[in-house]
Amino acid sequence: MPTGLGEHPRSHAAARVRGSVAAGRSHCRLAPCPHPPERACGNSCFPRLCFPPCRAGLIHPDTVAGRGAQQAARVCHPPGAVLDESTGKVLVVQDRNKTINAWKFPGGLSNPGEDIGDTAVREVFEETGIKSEFKSILSIRQQHQHPGAFGQSDMYIICRLQPSSFSISFCQQECLRCEWMDLEELVRTKNSTPITSNVAKLLLYGYREGFDKIDITMREFPAVYTGLFYKLYHRELPESYRNIT
């Protein structure tokens, strides 16, 4: 699969500031956003304000309404494991601003009101230029006392995505490298994050034995509140059980 270094939808997003704030900075503050309103830099900006986060994308527009950094911490972090089933290759990136440049799945933090799968699809496209479709949740990592997470628990929800485009055009402000890697190679490499290695093994199992063995799928149901719906994620039920009344 080709790997490109061309202009990317997020290439102007230097003010998106993932990693632009020195590691270990413990306080976030408002700063003028360098972008005009028509080029707002994603969930880092709110009208003409840019939020330099202690951890990538943690501060969001609720801060403007007077909520402190502790309350404004974003804990939903859905990366996308994009697997090309025709080749057995998976999309991986290396963050530009990390001390150790290990392979990981692309992804970022959810915007307010954004579904998990939609976040994974959007973040994968913004970081890599690859279009994809949400298929399932593979796993959820919950971590407490994460450095720089303002005392909040960090939820890292890994989604399985199916690609609909294949030519990489990655965001060079955020990513050092981006490529399609053989899934078995990702399982065996020492140059990946621990969670990426573990989820790659899960993904390899599903690829070989059937995704029904690993997928946590989603169904939408009407909520008790009029006009609202909720999404329920679970292993798929047989039709005979789904239709019990």
N, C-alpha and C positions, 0 to 999 in steps of 0.2 A: 504494500500500500504506500502511496506517495506521502511524503512529509513536506509541508510547505512552510515558508517563513514570511508569507505575504501579509498585507494589511489586514487587520482583523477588526471585527465590530467593537471590540473592547480596547483596541490599541490606544485610543485617546484617553483611556481611563487611568492615567497616572495618578489622578486625584482619587481614584478608587482606593488607593493607599494600602492595599494588602501588602504588608511587609515594609511599607515605606516609613513606618514608625519604628524606631530602634527597639530591638527585642528587650523585654524587661521593663519598658516604660509602664508605669503603673497608673497613670492618670490620663484620661482623654479630655480634650477640650475642643471647642468649636473653632473653626478657622474658615476664612473666606474660600468658597469654592471657585477654582480658576476657570470653570466651564460656564459658558452662557446657558440660560435656562433651557434652550432647545437641545443642549447636549449634556443633560444631567447625567452624572456618573453613577447610575444604578442606585442601589440601596445605601450608598455612602453619602448621598446628597439629599437635601430637603430644601426646596426652592434655591436659595443661594448659599446654603451652608454645607460644609463638608466636615465629616466626623472622622478624624484620624483615630483608628481603633487601637487598643492594646493588643487585640487579637483580631484577625482578619474579619472585617465586616460586623463586629459585635455591636456597635452603636447604630441605632436606627432612628427614624424621625420622631418617635415618641419622646425622645430626649427634649425636643423643642417644646413639647407640651409641659415641660417641667419635671419629667421623670428623671431620676438620677441614674448614673451609670450602672449602679447595682441592679435597678429594676429594668433597665433597658438592655441588659445582657441578652443576646440572642443565643438560644441553646439548641436550636434545630439545625443540623448540619448534614444535609443529604448529598453525598457524592454519588456519581453514576458509574457503575461498572458496565461499560459499553462493549458488548461481545458481538463480533462478526461470526455468526455460526457457520458461514460458508468456508471460512479459513481457520477458525479456531484462534483468532487474534483478538486481543483486548486492548482498549485505549488507555494509555497511562501517561502521566506527566511527572515532571520534577519541578517543584516550586523554585522560583528564582531566588527568593530571599530566605532560604533555610540554610542553617549551618551545614547540615548533611543533606545532600541532594539525592534523596531516595525516591524510587518510583512509588507512585500512589495513583488512586483514581481521581479524576478531576471532580471538583464540586465546590460548594460554598454554602453560605447561610441563607435561610428562607427569608423572603420579604414578609411583612405582616399580611396575613390573609392568604398566603400562597400555599398550595398543596405540596406535599413532599415530592411526589413524582414530577410536578411542574418545576420545582426548584432544581432537581437533578438535571432535567432536560435543558433548562435555561442556562445553568452554570456550565454544563458540558459544552454547549454551543458558544457561550461567551469566552471560555478559556481555550477551546480547541478548534472552533469553527465546524464541529461535527454536529449534524442534526440527528436526532434520535427520538425514540418513542418509549415511554415508560411501560415496563412489563410486570415488575413485581418488586417487593422488598426482599433482600437477601438476608440481612442481619441488622441488629441494632446494638451499638455500643454505648453504654452509659458510663460516664466517668465523672467522679466528683473531685473537687479541689483541683481542677484543671488550672494551671498557671495562666493568669491573665483573663480568666473567665468571670471575674467579679464575684466569685463565690457561688456561681450558679453551676448546676450540673450540665455537662456537655453531652448532647444526644447526637450521635453520629450514625445516621440511618442510611445504609448502603442499598442503593436501588439497582436492579438489573434493567439495562436499557438496550434496545435494539437499534442499530444505526440505520439511517436512511440516506446518509452521505458518507463519503470515505476520505476525501481529500482534506488533509489537515492544514489549517491556517491558524496557528495558536497565538495567544496573546503574549507578546514578548515582555510586557511589563510584569506579568505574573509568573510566567513559565520559563524555565531554563531550557527544557526539552519536552517534546511530546512525540509519541510514536505509537504505532500498532505493534504490540509485542505478542509473541506466541504465548498462549495461556499457560502451557506447561513450563515455559521458560520463566514466566512470572512466579509460578509456584516454587521454583527451585532457586531463583536468584537470591543472593544475600543482600542485594542492593534495593531493598524495598522496606516500607514500614511494616511493623509486625502485624497490624490489622489488615493491611493489603495482602500480605502473605497468607493469612488465615482465610480471608474471604476468597482469595484466588483458588484455594483448595476446595472450598465449598462450590465455587462456580465451575471448577473442573469436574467435580462430581456430578453436578447437574447437567453439564454439557455432555458427559459420557453416558449417564444413566437416565436422564430425563429431568427436565426442569420441574416437573410436578413433585419431585422429591425434595426440592429446596425452596420453591417459590412461596412467598407470602403474598397472596393476591388481594385485590381490593374490590369491594362492592359498595355501592352508594344506596342509602336508605333515607326515607323521610324522617326528619327529626320530630320530637314532640312539639317543637315550636313551629307554628304555622308558616309555611313557605320556606322553611330551612331544611337542609339535608346534612347528613354526616357520612363520612367514609369509614368503613370497617375493614381492617386489614387482617387476614387470617389465611391458613391453609385451606385450599378449595374443598368444599363439601360435595359429596355425591348428590346428584339431582334428587334422589329419593329422600335425602335428608333436608335439602333446601326447601322442598315443597311440603314438609310436614306442617299442618295447621292445627 
